[in-house]
Amino acid sequence: MLRAFPPLLAAAALLGLSPSARAQDGGVPTSCEDEVQRGPRFVTPASGASEVTLDAWVKLDYSAGYFAEGFTASVELRHCGEELTAVECETLGEPVEGEAQVVGGETLFFVPAEPLEPRTLYAGVATGIDQDLGFSFRTGATLDTEPPHLPARLDTPSTGRTEGDARCGVPAGFRVSVSFDPREGRGRVDDGPEGSVEYLLYLTRGATVRAPELRARTRFFPTSLLTMAFVLEPEEAVAPVCVVVHAVDGVGNVNRSMEPACFEPVQGNFFEPICAAGGAPGRMGAGDGGGGLAVLGLALGAMLWRRRRATR
């Protein structure tokens, strides 16, 4: 059953999750699409992931504004057993009981009623108007109890003028790029599957900023440096700005301990940070502003609490 929660949609809009949200996957688009395929685009846990934790849920990111525009969707998760392949399991596997919930304008969650079975292959299909998305993953034998790793600070942000591209919805202004090593000082980024970690870049101070704004988001990639970028419009670049990155794993554990990086976007002169958007790692709640997962504490917290309590 697919459910939408109007109060949560209002909260999502305040957190930058409305159809007009400015964040994009990766930040600044590198190309324009003539026709956007309306449907699921990404799945967490990533398809093909292994050692998925037993308390994982399935998160589907749909095309921009998909649910806000009233489009319908469904998601099924199936237990594959010993003999079925992932492709066969998408239609022949045993259905997993759970509940599908819409959060914000473009995110769908499937929360299993019970913890997943260890060392087991699961597969499923999420549907959309123009395209469907099949996925599969294999569980490990542990729970995800720790927030993902996050470096203490960002490398020096870089800025440069950009002409923008109206076709992509990219305004002219100043392109801001930040880079960091997700594995700095640590071999792994999370105790769950690394492909489930998402990084969220916030603009926390600026000429037009009244509350932290989610400006870019991307998943973990096993590279030495991860780069995220966004565009400051001319009216935003007239005063010092601060940015910070938060990390969220596949079950809502958030790390917001990174120090903000503050700078003059035009001159590039850095100054002593006076903005604050950090904090100790923990489980994400409604006030964390965690992008696609920020309001999970409202939508899913009670259900997950009941499920985990039942397993004790």
MOZIQUI-V684959 format. One record per residue. N is the residue number from 0. RES is the residue in one letter. PHI is phi as a letter, one per 20 degrees, with the letter a starting at -180 (* if undefined). BURIAL is # if it has 24 or more other C-alpha atoms within 12 Angstrom, else .. Layout:
# MOZIQUI-V684959
n/res/phi/burial
N/RES/PHI/BURIAL
N/RES/PHI/BURIAL
This chain:
# MOZIQUI-V684959
n/res/phi/burial
0/M/*/.
1/L/d/.
2/R/c/#
3/A/d/#
4/F/c/#
5/P/g/.
6/P/f/.
7/L/f/#
8/L/f/#
9/A/f/.
10/A/f/#
11/A/f/#
12/A/f/#
13/L/f/#
14/L/e/#
15/G/n/#
16/L/d/#
17/S/f/#
18/P/g/#
19/S/e/#
20/A/g/#
21/R/e/#
22/A/f/#
23/Q/c/#
24/D/f/#
25/G/n/#
26/G/o/#
27/V/e/#
28/P/f/#
29/T/d/.
30/S/b/.
31/C/d/.
32/E/d/.
33/D/f/.
34/E/c/.
35/V/e/.
36/Q/f/.
37/R/e/#
38/G/r/#
39/P/f/#
40/R/d/#
41/F/c/#
42/V/c/#
43/T/c/#
44/P/f/#
45/A/g/#
46/S/f/#
47/G/n/#
48/A/f/#
49/S/c/#
50/E/l/#
51/V/f/#
52/T/f/#
53/L/f/#
54/D/e/#
55/A/f/#
56/W/d/#
57/V/d/#
58/K/d/#
59/L/d/#
60/D/e/#
61/Y/e/#
62/S/g/#
63/A/g/#
64/G/m/#
65/Y/g/#
66/F/f/#
67/A/f/#
68/E/e/.
69/G/n/.
70/F/f/#
71/T/d/#
72/A/b/#
73/S/b/#
74/V/b/#
75/E/c/#
76/L/d/#
77/R/c/#
78/H/e/#
79/C/e/#
80/G/m/#
81/E/e/.
82/E/d/.
83/L/e/.
84/T/f/#
85/A/f/#
86/V/f/#
87/E/f/#
88/C/f/#
89/E/g/#
90/T/c/#
91/L/d/.
92/G/f/#
93/E/f/.
94/P/g/.
95/V/e/#
96/E/f/.
97/G/r/#
98/E/c/#
99/A/e/#
100/Q/c/#
101/V/e/#
102/V/c/#
103/G/m/#
104/G/e/#
105/E/b/#
106/T/c/#
107/L/c/#
108/F/d/#
109/F/d/#
110/V/d/#
111/P/g/#
112/A/f/#
113/E/c/#
114/P/g/#
115/L/f/#
116/E/e/#
117/P/f/.
118/R/l/.
119/T/c/#
120/L/e/#
121/Y/c/#
122/A/b/#
123/G/a/#
124/V/c/#
125/A/d/#
126/T/d/#
127/G/b/#
128/I/f/.
129/D/d/.
130/Q/b/.
131/D/d/#
132/L/c/#
133/G/e/#
134/F/b/#
135/S/b/#
136/F/b/#
137/R/c/#
138/T/e/#
139/G/e/#
140/A/b/.
141/T/c/.
142/L/d/#
143/D/e/#
144/T/d/.
145/E/d/#
146/P/f/#
147/P/f/#
148/H/f/#
149/L/b/#
150/P/g/#
151/A/f/#
152/R/b/#
153/L/e/#
154/D/f/#
155/T/g/#
156/P/f/#
157/S/d/#
158/T/c/#
159/G/a/#
160/R/f/.
161/T/c/.
162/E/f/.
163/G/m/#
164/D/b/.
165/A/f/.
166/R/f/.
167/C/e/.
168/G/m/.
169/V/e/#
170/P/f/#
171/A/f/.
172/G/q/#
173/F/c/#
174/R/e/#
175/V/d/#
176/S/c/#
177/V/c/#
178/S/c/#
179/F/b/#
180/D/e/#
181/P/f/#
182/R/d/.
183/E/g/.
184/G/m/.
185/R/b/.
186/G/f/.
187/R/d/.
188/V/e/#
189/D/a/#
190/D/e/#
191/G/d/#
192/P/f/#
193/E/f/#
194/G/f/#
195/S/e/#
196/V/e/#
197/E/d/#
198/Y/d/#
199/L/c/#
200/L/d/#
201/Y/d/#
202/L/e/#
203/T/d/#
204/R/b/#
205/G/r/#
206/A/f/.
207/T/d/.
208/V/e/.
209/R/d/.
210/A/b/.
211/P/g/#
212/E/d/#
213/L/f/#
214/R/d/#
215/A/b/#
216/R/b/#
217/T/b/#
218/R/e/#
219/F/f/#
220/F/c/#
221/P/f/.
222/T/c/.
223/S/f/.
224/L/c/.
225/L/d/#
226/T/d/#
227/M/c/#
228/A/b/#
229/F/b/#
230/V/d/#
231/L/e/#
232/E/f/#
233/P/g/.
234/E/f/.
235/E/e/#
236/A/e/#
237/V/e/.
238/A/b/#
239/P/g/#
240/V/c/#
241/C/c/#
242/V/c/#
243/V/b/#
244/V/d/#
245/H/d/#
246/A/c/#
247/V/c/#
248/D/e/#
249/G/f/#
250/V/d/#
251/G/n/#
252/N/f/#
253/V/c/#
254/N/d/#
255/R/c/#
256/S/e/#
257/M/f/#
258/E/f/#
259/P/f/#
260/A/d/#
261/C/c/#
262/F/a/#
263/E/e/#
264/P/f/#
265/V/e/#
266/Q/f/.
267/G/m/.
268/N/e/.
269/F/e/.
270/F/b/.
271/E/f/.
272/P/f/.
273/I/c/.
274/C/e/#
275/A/b/#
276/A/b/#
277/G/e/#
278/G/r/.
279/A/f/.
280/P/f/#
281/G/r/#
282/R/e/#
283/M/f/#
284/G/c/#
285/A/f/#
286/G/e/#
287/D/e/#
288/G/m/#
289/G/e/#
290/G/l/#
291/G/f/#
292/L/d/#
293/A/f/#
294/V/d/#
295/L/f/#
296/G/g/#
297/L/f/#
298/A/f/#
299/L/d/#
300/G/g/.
301/A/f/.
302/M/f/#
303/L/f/#
304/W/f/.
305/R/f/.
306/R/f/.
307/R/f/.
308/R/f/.
309/A/f/.
310/T/e/.
311/R/f/.
